[in-house]
Amino acid sequence: MAPQATPPTAQPSRPLDGLRMEASGPPGPAGGLVAEHLRLLGAAETGRSGERATLTGAEFSGVTAHTTWGDRAVDEATTQALTGIMGVHGRRDGTPRGLAADYAATAAGVLTVQGLLAGLLAQARGSRVALTEVSAERAGLLAVSQYLAAAGAEEAEAAETAPGGPPFTSAEGIVFELETLDPGVWAAFWRALGAPADAVRRGWRPFQFRYATACAPFPRELHVAAGSHGWERVRETARTSGAEVCALRSLTERAAEYDGAPPWKLTAHDASYSGPGAPPDTDAPLSGLTVLEAGRRIQAPLAAHLLGLLGAEVVRIEPPGGDPLRGMPPTCSGVSARWLALNRGKKALEVDIKSAADRKRLRAMAAEADVFLHNWAPGKAAALGLDHADLSADNPALVYAYTSGWAGRLPGAPMGTDFMVQARTGVGEAVRAADEPPVPSLMTLLDVLGGLLGAEAVLAGLLLRRRTGAGVRMDSSLLGAADVLTASARSRAAQGLAPRQPAGFRRPVPTADGWIALPDHAALPHDARHLSTAEAVSRLHERGITAVPVVTDLADLLSSGSISRDAHGSPAVPAPWRFA
């Protein structure tokens, strides 16, 4: 239904103006992040953090969020081990590796804020939602959901999964990332650097699939070719071939230029909105709302997927012939398992955005929608007549959401893809301990976290619209995700302190048949390499020491009981929140 014109009932300028957060309980996985994001959204802060956060005030009866580590995890290290994060992140190296940054806790914190915003929105619509629960374990499973889906598919990976991958190193030792989505550009770049034709040909497929497999076993000749030329020659070759390169930046460099901007920006404008009248179900706080999603790859599709899990009807806008990624192997019942991980349950509509008639049809759909969400290249929406100003002219109460790479905050920045943003923002330092060279993870850390932040911002926009009647534009980015993930390390760098975690931090311990992980800063009393993983865990527990097995084969998670199968037979990670 199209929004109905009624006078706004309140005029807060931020979604949580007039509300107060009260924290209680022992420290939770991401209490500080939750408090910070709620403060940025307008809630009065108490200066405390804990595993429970309650928002009260204004027209609301109060919503409480309870954030825990999970059923078996006790901290970040054990969460990463149990959910497969260590296994996926370590694929590039050939052995499991812990992320030195608190990735699972960060994701859990953003999901907690989402749960609180969704609960308040449900209350504003007449529901009795009073509690939301989130665990870091469920957040971790969500983070690896694409990799997990591929592990449970009915066919094997289409690309080799073996150690290796970027970044590359120039003759004078400058470490850099390379990006292109065009095989012709890839070939032209490497030919100009003198790489053998066979190596160039064999390198394209692992490079193309590295977003899916978290590894890229390149021919060694490509690294040799890169190292045979100085940085200026590499940059010039990228410019003339159409490729993009980015030298890895340090956390100190990022701290020096950091502008302090929030991870998202909400801009309200005059409108009048009342919205659907029927109270939503407790477990579907967005039911009755419609989201139009024109997303590619991970960031925007994941944001829309989360909104769908919260009950919204998501209509996915696809090009004529459908999204080509639907057929990306491995598949389940002929549909890409990875694609299903982000897009199951969505309706699909083919629209040729190059056609004036189809663009008119899309604008008509946006006039009846609640949210329009996209992650097109900068300037594309305006060129198509589908920018915020265009769509809000017909639907002033629309929540217009743009999830980008850089949000216009870094002029001259390279292509806004996950690994390029990691390289540019010091993520490679933050995720590696001090005895490892800074290297961006080949796990899509920022695409996933960027999708989470995008959904968080959409929920904030929907709540602001509900409280004020205003229309809202939302901008989020991979840059914002990088800044959230590296916040503590970047802060240390800004103070002149060592920003990285000490040598060996979160490094799994080998056993006779696998790996185990101990909580952060726990010490192993003896060598475990002569014991099986089960024996090592058992003996440590007998001594009162927590230890968990490190999941390296994600197929092992399929029998955990928390992973279901969808109608195509593809593994489906459960919704990360519980509402009551």
QUINOR-V513162 format. One record per run of one state. SS is the DSSP state (helix for helix, strand for strand, loop for the rest). FROM is the first residue (numbers start at 1). TO is the last residue. Records with the same first field share a line. If there is no record, write none. Layout:
# QUINOR-V513162
SS = FROM-TO  FROM-TO
This chain:
# QUINOR-V513162
loop = 1-18  25-30  41-43  45-51  58-59  69-75  84-84  93-102  125-130  144-144  152-167  170-174  180-182  193-196  214-219  228-230  242-243  248-250  258-263  270-289  295-298  310-312  319-323  328-330  333-334  344-346  351-355  367-370  375-379  385-387  395-398  405-417  426-426  431-444  469-470  486-486  495-508  511-514  519-532  543-546  550-553  560-563  566-570  573-576  580-580
strand = 19-24  44-44  52-57  60-68  131-135  168-169  175-179  244-247  264-269  290-294  313-318  331-332  335-336  347-350  371-374  399-404  471-477  509-510  515-518  547-549  564-565  571-572  577-579
helix = 31-40  76-83  85-92  103-124  136-143  145-151  183-192  197-213  220-227  231-241  251-257  299-309  324-327  337-343  356-366  380-384  388-394  418-425  427-430  445-468  478-485  487-494  533-542  554-559
